[in-house]
């Protein structure tokens, strides 16, 4: 058990490591080894894991993306508004969602 921290380790611990975990120093007595810590993770905004997983899955769905982009290019000159690429758009996002789902659901609380 370590009773005294070197100043470098102490500085790193309280200025970088603990805050990155959502733990902040409220008070430290200079006369004793009493340290009061506060956690703030509950107050912080949760990170949306889905966006991270979507970015990692997009490269696996290149074919539907290229089909969607080809459709968009094909209908660019349509003035009537009757042509659309909704099917290709949904095919692309369906591919991404199928890749994301098995990674995301185990992470949900």
N, C-alpha and C positions, 0 to 999 in steps of 0.2 A: 504494500500500500504506500502510495506517495503522498506525503503530507505537504510538501512545498513544491510548487511548480516554478520552473525557471521563468524568467520574465518573457523570453521569446515564446515558450510554449503557452504560458498564461495569456499572452497577447493574442496568439493565434486561436486559442481555444475560445476566448470570450469575444473576439472581434470577427472571426470568420466561421469557424466550425459550428459552434452552437447556434448562431443566428441562421445559418443555412438549414438547420434542422427545425427552425421555428422556435428556438429557445433563446431568451434574452436575459442578460444580467440586470437585475433590478437594484441590488445592493450587495456590496461586499465590505465587510468590516476589516479595517486595517489592523485591528488588535487581535483578531481571532481568525480562524479558518471558516467562518460562517459566510456562506454565499447563498443569496436568494435568487432563484431563477424563475422565469415566467415563460410558459409556453404560449405561443400565439397562433399555432397552426389552425385552431378552430375558427379564428377570426379572419383568416386569409381566404381569398377566393380559391376554390378547388381548380386544379388544372384539368382541362378537357383532354383526356387520353385519346379520344376518338380522332381528333385532328392529327395527332402524332402517328397513329396507326394508319390513317388514310394516306398520309404522305409516304409511309413506307410501303403501302400496297399499290399505289398508283403505277409504279414501274411494271407491275405484274399484269396490268390491264391495258397494255399498249394497243392491242388489236382493236378493242372496242373504241378506244380514244381516237385512233386513226380513222375508223369508220365514221365516227361522229364528225371529225374535222373535215373529212372528204364530203360528207353530206352538207355541212355548212358552206363549204366552198361551192358546191354544186348549186345550191339554191340562193346564192348571194344576189343574183339579178332578179329574183322573183318580186314583182311589184304587186301581185294579187294578194299575197299574204296567205295563200292556201297551202303552200309547201312548208314543211317543217321537218325538224330532225329530232322530234321528241323521243321516238323509239330508240334511236342510237344513243341519245343522251341518257335515257334510263338504262340501256344495256351497259353503258360505261359505269354508271354509279352502282348498278347491281353487282357488277364484277368487283368493284372496290369494296362494297358492303360485305360480300361473301368472304372476302379476304380478311376484313377487319373483325367481323363478328367473333370468330373463335379466339382471337387475341384479346378483344375488349371485354367480353363477358366475364372471364375469370378475374378481371381487375375491378369489377363493380362491387360495391359494398352492399 
